[in-house]
């Protein structure tokens, strides 16, 4: 078997197309996830990143077509070497790129430019592979049509494998910087193979060997485990105690000893935390407090979304029976390990919507708090979803929803939820915290909605333990709540514009996170 054998070459070209397709999907999916801890994954950010991916693949197809007739023996190995070496550089340039692009271009523009800088060149180079392979196959008298069909079919099959491999194996079990740098090394190996197979391009082979050595050294450095890191967050010395990718985003445990606070971050957004054993964040206590105010005799609760488990712990301390549904098992692990989630809390690891669709159990209170970073799954905020939740409530039960809102003006998440709740429940009440963060006039805060039948406030004292500064906020809540209003058509499973309408408030929240932490914190 020799490299001059047309059958051998044909199989090698097909195999190369498959591996190229696999690599493109790894870069696209893992690359977007690598940007999410810093830029988030709201609709505008995700669209910007997908646009960058498609743009550079298209440019690669065009460039590959232009040079395919002139490629000689250097074209195929060169594009793999270029793509691979740039990816190996990613762990070393990521922080600089993210911070500089966000400072100049903001969130949407910065996420697009970051994707361009970090992934544009590799995607362009890999986009050129298909036309280069088609030209080579056509030389074997395969025919241009047959060559194109074979390459595009094989390339797409490789993409399918790459997508599943990234989502189900690489992201849940490996650091993204290692995934991308390893993909770069793999591409360099392919380029080296094709360079070595071309006997007349010995300078290219030597260059490939140098790139392999440099890339192995860089990958070895990037794979070194990161210890608990000393950083600064909002001016305080802090440590990242835990960092792990998951199916829902980058999970981190942030410790700030000066204020005795430990927090769970998901793609940089706080999902809950404790200070001296009590909830460090008002949004947890808002939900806890309103549960007692509107249903003081409640005995059983269902949490759709666990977070750090602080609310679950507070409810257990009040003597309630608690069931929690969480999509990501690692969230449950860190809640038990870092936040002392009680063993009595029953945990189910599945999607919240599927759980309420199937469970025969009934509860006095359901909490809907399914944030993944700054985003909420749109399908949990529809009339159809809320009707399903209503079916798992006992008579007299209430639904409590945590969301985000503008301190001033119309809040897209809140007004849509108000309309949806009034389609299902007799009554609903709305609370929007008057204290927020961000730019003047566009401050972001928490909103809490309560829905049920015959809602009435109890005068019984709240039995929960609360930090003093949060206690002041709670005492004013009942006076500032208002009845919900149906001011627009409610979102449904068939039509839901929440991601689009809420894009600006999610970008505003992401700007706050970037200002507080920076790219060195918001990454694995």
Secondary structure, 3 states (H helix, E strand, C coil): CCCCCHHHHHHHHHHHHHHHHHHHHHHHHHHHHHHHHHHCCCHHHHHHHHHHHHHHHHHHHHHHHHHHHHCCCCHHHHHHHHHHHHHHHHHHHHHHHHHHHHHHHHHHHHHHHHHHHHHHHHHHHHHHHHHHHHHHHHHCCCCHHHHHHHHHHHHHHHHHHHHHHHHHHHHHHCCHHHHHHHHHHHHHHHHHHHHHHCCCCHHHHHHHHHHHHHHHHHHHHHCCCCCCEEEEECCEEEEEEEEEEECCEEEEEEEEHHHCEEEEEECCEEEEEEECCEECCHHHHHHHHHHHHHCCCCCEEEEECCCCCHHHHHHHHCCCEEEEEECCHHHHHHHHHHHCCCCCCEEEECCHHHHHHHCCCCEEEEEECCEECCEECHHHCCHHHHHHHHHCEEEEEEEEEEEEEECCCCCHHHHHHHHHHHHHCCEEEEEECCCCECCCCCCEEEEEEEEECCCCCCCCCCCCCCCHHHHHHHHCHHHHCEECCCCCCCCCCCCCCHHHHCHHHHHHHHHHHHHHHCCCCCCC
